[in-house]
Amino acid sequence: METLGKFLENFWTLANDMAMYILFGVLVAGTLKQVIPTGFVSRHLGKESIGSVVKASLFGIPLPLCSCSVIPFATTLKKEGASSGSVLSFLISTPITGVDSILATYGFFGWVFTLYRIATSFIIAISAGILQNFFGDDPKEATLNEEECTSCCCGSECESETKVQRFSFRKVLEYAVFDIFADFAKPLFWGLVIGALITTFLPDDLMAYLGGSTLVVYLLVLLVSMPMYICATASLPIAAGLIAAGLSPGAAFVLLSAGPATNSVTMGVVATTLGKRALGIYLSVIGIMSLLFGYLFDLYFGNVVTKESVVHAEHFGIVHMAAAVVMLGMMLYFLLPKKKKEESCCATG
């Protein structure tokens, strides 16, 4: 019973740390969805130039798309004439960040880690995009087949990315709750569970169990995270749990950088849409630069994020607790099976 109590306490602490920022983030994300149509983005990304790659990365940073739901969006850009480098840059910067993830990152790790995460995702994305423009191959057919589409989103989502809608606060709320939050409700729940389990059961000196080599830890985290589907927001409690278990903030950074940017589905789409050379650039740049930036964070900012600052016995205010209750309630709603959702192609979770 004592262990269960400790687990629930850690779960509640993690939920309080991020709930307020996630709820605000999805509202902002829903607003962005209303005011930034795909056509506006694609008009700026057609040239195979450094400028178009930079624009693609900047456009992608605030958008609330995970590494799977970004695929139909990026494929649409390619069909509308965006350069391969721009598409690859967009595919990388978008899932690493997102306005909801940015705010939740601040809630967990503070402003230094958050700004570092934004800046490095931008650098990683433009590096891959520029290399793709100079050295990548460009298949004539840049399409997303039906199987890839349905594995990431429903057909209506794939088709609706290019539609421009009139601004409506009701639609902002609907999109924020039933599209954005619903998309990561299940992985967020499991992220909280895994983060709480790590905090509860893993030893405080986990680094010693892994041989004490920081590079070995970086590589292990990288190899585990790259093929898996890890949502940028849902991975935050896992990263916090790793730091609480004794791993360095740099190792957590590797998880938060490489994990959301890649997964096995996206790898296949990059190879099919942009070519095998693009896949090599995509994986190499993300892997090498995630390791490099993780090391640099530990070297220069390692004392900014500590075990105590990530998991702490804080007396949360009423706003934090109310937000946690609302977030957990919404999460429960989307986790419970519903007949209509099961029958629909757009079933969430």
C-alpha positions in Angstrom: 0.0 0.0 0.0 2.9 2.3 0.7 4.3 1.8 -2.8 0.9 2.4 -4.4 0.5 5.6 -2.4 3.9 6.7 -3.6 3.0 5.9 -7.2 -0.2 7.9 -7.0 1.6 10.8 -5.3 4.1 10.9 -8.1 1.3 10.6 -10.7 -0.5 13.5 -9.2 2.6 15.6 -8.9 3.4 15.1 -12.6 -0.2 15.9 -13.6 -0.1 19.1 -11.6 3.2 20.1 -13.1 1.9 20.0 -16.7 -1.9 20.3 -16.7 -2.3 24.1 -16.6 0.3 24.5 -19.4 -1.3 21.7 -21.6 -4.8 23.1 -21.3 -3.6 26.6 -22.2 -1.4 25.2 -25.0 -4.2 23.2 -26.7 -6.4 26.4 -26.7 -3.6 28.4 -28.3 -3.1 25.5 -30.8 -6.7 25.4 -31.6 -6.6 29.1 -32.4 -3.5 28.6 -34.6 -5.4 26.0 -36.5 -8.1 28.6 -37.2 -5.9 31.4 -38.3 -3.0 29.6 -40.2 -4.3 27.6 -43.2 -2.1 25.2 -45.1 -2.3 27.3 -48.3 -0.5 30.2 -46.5 2.3 27.9 -45.4 2.8 26.2 -48.8 3.0 29.5 -50.7 6.3 30.2 -48.8 8.0 26.9 -49.2 8.3 26.2 -52.9 11.8 27.3 -53.6 14.8 25.0 -53.0 16.6 27.6 -50.9 17.8 28.1 -47.4 15.1 30.7 -46.9 12.3 28.2 -47.6 13.9 25.7 -45.2 14.1 28.3 -42.5 10.5 29.3 -43.1 9.3 25.7 -43.0 11.1 25.1 -39.6 9.7 28.4 -38.2 6.1 27.5 -39.4 6.4 24.0 -37.9 7.6 25.0 -34.4 4.3 26.2 -33.0 2.0 23.8 -34.9 0.4 21.1 -32.6 1.1 18.1 -34.9 2.8 14.9 -33.6 5.2 12.9 -35.7 2.4 10.9 -37.2 -0.3 13.5 -37.8 2.2 15.8 -39.4 2.5 13.3 -42.3 -0.6 14.2 -44.3 0.1 17.9 -43.6 3.7 17.6 -45.0 2.6 15.5 -47.9 0.0 18.2 -48.9 2.8 20.7 -48.8 4.8 18.5 -51.2 1.9 18.1 -53.6 1.4 21.9 -53.6 5.0 22.5 -54.7 7.1 22.8 -51.5 10.7 21.8 -51.9 11.9 18.5 -50.5 14.2 20.4 -48.1 11.3 22.4 -46.8 9.2 19.3 -46.3 11.9 17.5 -44.4 12.5 20.5 -42.2 8.8 20.8 -41.5 8.6 17.1 -40.7 11.3 17.5 -38.0 10.6 20.8 -36.3 6.8 20.4 -36.1 6.6 17.2 -33.9 9.5 18.1 -31.6 7.7 21.2 -30.4 4.2 22.5 -30.8 2.8 25.2 -28.6 1.2 22.8 -26.1 4.5 20.9 -25.7 6.4 24.2 -25.4 4.3 25.3 -22.5 4.3 21.9 -20.8 8.1 21.8 -21.2 8.3 25.0 -19.3 6.1 23.6 -16.6 8.4 20.6 -16.1 11.9 21.9 -16.8 11.9 25.7 -16.7 12.6 28.4 -19.3 16.3 27.5 -20.0 15.5 24.0 -21.1 12.4 25.1 -23.0 14.3 27.8 -25.0 17.1 25.3 -25.6 14.6 22.8 -26.9 13.0 25.3 -29.3 16.4 26.6 -30.6 17.9 23.2 -31.1 14.8 21.8 -32.9 15.1 24.7 -35.3 18.8 24.1 -35.9 18.2 20.3 -36.4 15.4 21.0 -38.8 17.1 23.5 -41.0 20.3 21.5 -41.1 18.4 18.5 -42.4 16.5 20.6 -44.9 19.6 22.3 -46.3 21.4 19.0 -46.7 18.3 17.6 -48.4 18.2 20.5 -50.9 21.9 20.0 -51.7 22.4 16.3 -51.6 18.9 14.6 -51.5 17.1 12.8 -54.2 13.6 13.8 -55.1 11.2 11.2 -56.3 8.7 12.4 -58.9 5.7 11.0 -57.0 5.2 12.5 -53.6 2.0 10.9 -52.4 0.8 9.4 -49.3 -0.9 6.0 -49.8 -4.1 5.1 -48.1 -2.5 2.7 -45.6 -0.1 5.4 -44.4 -2.9 7.9 -44.1 -5.2 5.7 -42.1 -2.4 4.6 -39.8 -1.9 8.2 -38.7 -5.2 10.0 -39.1 -8.6 9.4 -40.6 -9.4 10.2 -44.2 -11.4 13.3 -43.4 -8.4 14.7 -41.4 -6.1 14.1 -44.4 -8.5 15.9 -46.7 -9.4 18.8 -44.4 -5.8 20.1 -43.8 -6.1 22.4 -46.7 -9.5 23.9 -45.9 -9.7 27.4 -44.6 -12.3 28.0 -41.9 -13.9 31.1 -40.6 -12.7 31.9 -37.1 -15.0 30.5 -34.5 -14.3 30.1 -30.7 -16.6 27.1 -30.7 -14.5 25.5 -33.4 -11.3 26.5 -31.5 -12.6 24.6 -28.4 -13.8 21.6 -30.5 -10.4 21.3 -32.3 -8.4 21.9 -29.1 -10.3 19.2 -27.2 -11.6 16.7 -29.8 -8.7 16.8 -32.2 -5.5 18.0 -30.5 -6.0 16.7 -26.9 -7.8 13.6 -28.1 -4.9 12.8 -30.3 -2.5 12.5 -27.4 -4.8 11.7 -24.5 -3.9 8.0 -24.5 -0.1 8.4 -24.9 -0.2 11.2 -22.3 -1.9 8.9 -19.8 0.7 6.2 -20.4 3.4 8.8 -20.3 2.2 9.9 -16.8 2.0 6.2 -15.7 5.5 5.4 -17.0 6.9 8.6 -15.5 5.3 7.8 -12.1 6.6 4.2 -12.3 10.1 5.4 -13.1 10.1 7.9 -10.3 8.7 5.3 -7.9 10.7 2.2 -8.7 13.9 3.1 -10.4 16.9 3.6 -8.1 18.2 7.1 -7.5 21.6 6.0 -8.8 20.4 4.6 -12.1 23.5 6.0 -13.9 25.7 3.7 -11.9 23.6 0.7 -13.0 24.2 1.7 -16.6 27.9 1.7 -16.2 28.3 5.4 -15.4 29.0 6.3 -19.1 27.0 9.3 -20.2 27.6 8.4 -23.9 26.3 4.9 -23.4 23.1 6.4 -21.8 22.7 8.9 -24.6 23.0 6.1 -27.2 20.6 3.8 -25.3 18.0 6.5 -25.1 18.4 7.4 -28.7 18.1 3.8 -30.0 15.0 3.1 -27.9 13.2 6.4 -28.7 13.8 6.7 -32.5 11.6 3.9 -33.8 8.9 4.3 -31.2 5.9 6.7 -31.5 6.5 9.2 -28.7 4.4 12.2 -28.6 6.2 15.5 -27.7 3.9 16.3 -24.9 3.3 12.8 -23.6 7.1 12.1 -23.4 7.6 14.9 -20.9 6.6 12.9 -17.8 8.8 10.1 -19.0 11.8 12.4 -19.3 11.0 13.9 -15.9 11.0 10.3 -14.5 14.4 9.6 -16.0 15.9 12.7 -14.4 14.3 11.8 -11.1 15.9 8.3 -11.4 19.4 9.9 -11.8 19.9 10.4 -15.5 21.2 13.7 -16.7 19.1 16.4 -18.3 21.0 15.8 -21.5 19.8 12.2 -21.7 16.2 13.5 -21.2 16.8 16.0 -24.0 17.9 13.2 -26.3 14.6 11.5 -25.6 12.6 14.7 -26.1 14.4 15.6 -29.4 14.8 12.3 -31.2 11.7 10.5 -29.9 8.9 12.9 -31.1 10.8 13.7 -34.4 10.9 10.0 -35.6 9.0 6.8 -35.6 8.9 3.8 -37.9 5.8 5.1 -39.8 7.4 8.5 -40.5 10.6 6.8 -41.6 8.7 4.8 -44.2 6.9 7.9 -45.5 10.2 9.9 -45.7 11.7 7.1 -47.8 8.7 6.9 -50.1 8.0 10.6 -50.5 11.4 12.1 -50.4 13.7 9.2 -51.2 16.1 6.9 -49.4 18.8 9.5 -49.4 16.4 11.8 -47.6 15.8 9.1 -45.0 19.5 8.8 -44.4 19.8 12.6 -44.0 16.7 12.6 -41.7 17.9 9.9 -39.3 21.6 11.0 -39.3 20.9 14.6 -38.6 18.4 13.9 -35.9 20.5 11.2 -34.2 23.9 13.0 -34.3 22.6 16.4 -33.4 20.3 15.1 -30.6 23.4 13.5 -29.1 25.5 16.6 -29.6 22.9 19.0 -28.1 22.2 16.6 -25.2 26.0 16.6 -24.4 26.2 20.4 -24.7 23.2 20.9 -22.4 24.8 18.8 -19.7 28.1 20.6 -20.3 26.8 24.1 -19.9 23.4 23.9 -18.3 23.4 20.6 -16.4 23.0 22.3 -13.1 19.9 24.2 -14.2 17.6 21.2 -14.3 18.0 18.9 -11.3 16.2 16.0 -9.8 14.8 18.2 -7.1 13.6 20.8 -9.6 11.7 18.3 -11.7 10.0 16.1 -9.1 9.4 18.0 -6.0 6.9 17.9 -3.1 5.2 21.1 -4.0 2.1 22.5 -2.4 0.2 23.2 -5.6 -2.2 26.0 -5.8 -5.9 25.7 -6.5 -5.4 26.6 -10.1 -2.8 23.9 -10.7 -5.0 21.3 -9.0 -8.2 22.4 -10.8 -6.3 22.2 -14.1 -5.1 18.7 -13.2 -8.6 17.5 -12.4 -9.9 18.9 -15.7 -7.0 17.4 -17.7 -7.4 14.0 -16.0 -11.2 14.1 -16.5 -10.7 14.9 -20.2 -8.2 12.1 -20.5 -10.6 9.6 -18.8 -13.3 10.7 -21.3 -11.2 9.8 -24.3 -9.8 6.6 -22.7 -13.2 5.1 -22.1 -14.5 3.1 -25.0 -17.4 4.6 -26.9 -19.5 2.8 -29.5 -19.6 5.7 -31.9 -15.8 6.1 -31.8 -15.3 2.4 -32.4 -17.5 2.6 -35.5 -15.9 5.8 -36.8 -12.8 5.9 -39.0 -11.6 8.9 -36.8 -11.6 6.8 -33.5 -9.2 8.4 -31.1 -7.0 6.5 -28.6 
